[in-house]
Amino acid sequence: MGHPTDFESIVEAYPVKLDNFEGPLDLLLFLIRKNELNVQDIPIVPITVQYLDYLALMRELDLDTAGEFLLMAATLIHIKSKMLLPRPDPGENESEEDPREALMHRLLEHQKFKTAAGLLHDRQTVRGAQWGRPDNRVAEIAGDPYEPELEVDLFSLLTAFQAVVHRAKKRPALSLPVEYISIETRIEQVMAILSEAEACGFEELFGDGTSRLWLITTFLALLEMMRLKLVRVSQSGAFGPIRVYKQSQSLDAPLPTNDPKT
């Protein structure tokens, strides 16, 4: 497989799609949990800024940001503009509705629906049971607090990737020619690493690289590996360190995106 000359051609040749991609309301709930906010009193200005940051990153990674994600961005910007308008005179009898009201109701209903459907249960109980260590009594005997490993969602991965990119910007730039590598080749390289170690930290996958192309290609390779069920990705506690584990490919694992059988 030849080396493309730019990142756009890499994405076109090997588009990454996630089967369990979450929507704009899920992103907003993630930001609310991450910032430890009250869904009924959302600080709309910082939440809008953070949402747009995630949206920009998702668009750069060529993830599915069309339609509903862009509509939510427009909704947040509209609410933000109304929140920044001068408030009516307190002496006036007219009571103006909070512009966040409709959004808050949507978020609460969505949260109830997800919980009822079993998709947004408490992470410590449900996800901890899925990816917990085999025996926490060992940790108790050793005196270390036991914290179960939780399944990582897309937005937690994006948060970790943002941190990787931020640290890469602080490293001295190297005047070396940019090495273009396909997502398919990067998957093979990561699998080779996991064949030796069985698991590695999320940040270890990116090494000391400073090239944005390298960082993005590695991240997209990880997303595709998750889709193919080649790896499982978990973190110790909510928003804790993320680790990548090799796992045996199941019979119902999807085929690679560029597989001729698809």
C-alpha positions, -999 to 999 in steps of 0.1 A, spaced: 0 0 0 16 33 -11 21 63 12 -4 91 7 9 126 3 -14 143 28 -37 135 57 -69 140 37 -60 111 14 -53 89 43 -88 94 57 -104 89 23 -85 57 18 -93 43 53 -123 61 68 -129 54 105 -164 49 116 -176 39 151 -206 16 155 -214 31 190 -209 67 182 -227 89 207 -247 121 199 -246 158 209 -267 153 240 -242 127 252 -214 151 247 -232 178 267 -238 153 295 -202 143 294 -191 179 297 -215 184 326 -201 154 345 -165 163 336 -170 198 351 -191 186 380 -220 209 370 -257 208 377 -277 200 346 -304 223 358 -281 253 360 -257 250 331 -231 278 327 -238 282 290 -208 303 280 -180 279 291 -200 248 280 -205 263 246 -167 270 243 -159 234 253 -185 219 230 -171 238 200 -136 227 210 -146 191 209 -166 196 177 -136 211 160 -114 182 170 -140 157 158 -143 174 125 -105 174 121 -105 136 128 -133 132 102 -157 117 127 -194 120 122 -201 156 131 -227 165 105 -263 172 111 -273 169 147 -239 179 161 -238 211 141 -274 218 149 -266 215 186 -236 239 181 -260 265 166 -285 260 194 -258 266 221 -246 297 203 -282 310 201 -287 304 238 -254 320 246 -263 351 226 -297 354 245 -279 349 278 -256 377 271 -284 402 263 -293 427 290 -317 413 314 -352 430 317 -358 455 345 -365 436 377 -395 459 383 -413 447 352 -440 422 357 -432 401 326 -413 370 335 -389 360 308 -383 323 303 -347 311 309 -333 304 273 -317 272 287 -350 258 298 -358 237 267 -322 224 265 -323 214 302 -355 195 297 -340 177 267 -309 167 287 -329 154 316 -352 134 294 -323 120 274 -305 110 306 -336 92 319 -340 74 286 -304 63 285 -306 51 321 -338 32 314 -322 16 283 -293 5 303 -268 26 284 -260 52 310 -259 32 343 -235 42 371 -200 36 357 -186 24 390 -211 -5 392 -219 -16 356 -187 -8 337 -166 -17 367 -182 -52 366 -174 -55 329 -137 -46 331 -129 -51 368 -97 -67 379 -102 -105 385 -96 -103 423 -96 -71 443 -88 -89 475 -51 -89 465 -52 -51 464 -70 -50 498 -44 -73 514 -16 -51 500 -32 -21 515 -38 -3 481 -73 11 475 -91 -9 448 -105 11 420 -123 -9 392 -114 -2 356 -142 13 336 -150 11 299 -138 42 281 -163 62 260 -155 83 229 -155 116 246 -131 104 273 -107 93 245 -110 127 228 -102 144 262 -71 122 266 -61 129 230 -64 167 235 -40 163 264 -15 144 242 -17 171 215 -13 199 241 19 182 255 33 177 220 30 214 213 53 221 242 81 198 229 109 213 208 100 211 171 124 188 152 134 198 117 128 163 103 109 154 72 73 144 80 68 106 77 34 98 62 20 65 74 -13 49 67 -38 40 94 -36 4 83 2 3 88 -2 21 122 -26 -6 133 -1 -33 125 26 -14 145 4 -10 176 -7 -46 174 30 -55 174 35 -35 205 6 -52 223 18 -86 212 48 -81 234 33 -63 263 -4 -73 262 -13 -38 274 1 -3 274 -9 32 285 -28 54 261 -1 80 261 26 54 253 11 49 219 21 84 209 57 83 223 75 115 220 61 124 186 55 161 178 40 157 143 2 164 144 -2 140 114 15 112 134 -7 119 165 -39 120 145 -31 88 125 -23 69 157 -56 81 173 -76 70 143 -58 37 142 -69 31 179 -105 39 171 -105 15 142 -89 -12 164 -117 -7 189 -143 -11 162 -126 -43 150 -126 -55 186 -88 -60 185 -84 -41 217 -104 -29 247 -97 4 263 -104 11 299 -95 36 326 -91 34 364 -119 54 378 -140 81 362 -116 103 341 -86 83 353 -56 70 333 -65 51 302 -49 18 292 -52 -2 260 -54 -41 262 -51 -66 235 -80 -90 232 -88 -120 211 -108 -112 181 -143 -125 184 -162 -143 156 -187 -114 153 -159 -88 150 -165 -64 120 -143 -65 90 -117 -38 83 -132 -7 66 -112 -12 34 -118 -49 32 -130 -59 -3 -158 -81 13 -175 -50 28 
